């Protein structure tokens, strides 16, 4: 099965919008690609052009930085200390699990050594 191509997905969506706009002006209903089964709807019919790829592709060919979150706003909706506390919540449980596992393995080693 061929891999999914987001450019084809977007192009089919644009075709559906154009068909819906054309059908809205007339009384006759045009068949939509949405009526087709999913495996038949996005078959690559070689209708994608380089302009379609440039316009509809999610790949930009560039690496960009994610914008930094501004935490110095006058009134944050959630205090930063609350967020940090939620992120640290599982730390104690994880340390206890590691300690228990280490004790079990150490006990097993001692039993086998005797």
MOURKA-V868647 format. One line per field, one symbol per residue. ss: DSSP state (a for helix, b for strand, c for the rest). phi: phi as a letter, one per 30 degrees, with the letter a starting at -180 (. if undefined). psi: psi as a letter, one per 30 degrees, with the letter a starting at -180 (. if undefined). A space follows every 50 residues. Layout:
ss: ???
phi: ???
psi: ???
//
This chain:
ss: cccccaaaaaaaaaaaaaaaaaaaacccccccaaaccaaaacccccccca aaaaaacccccccccccccccccccccccaaaaaaaaaccaaaaaaaaaa aaaaaaaaaaaaac
phi: .dddbddddddddddddddddddddbdddddcdddddedcdcddcicdcd dddddcdddcibcbddddddccdebddbddddddddddeddddddddddd dddddddddddddd
psi: kllkjfeeeeeeeeeeeeeeeefeflfkkkklffflleffehkjggfkle eeeeefkfkfglklkkkkkjgglejkekkeeeeeeeffefeeeeeeeeee eeeeeeeeeeeff.
//
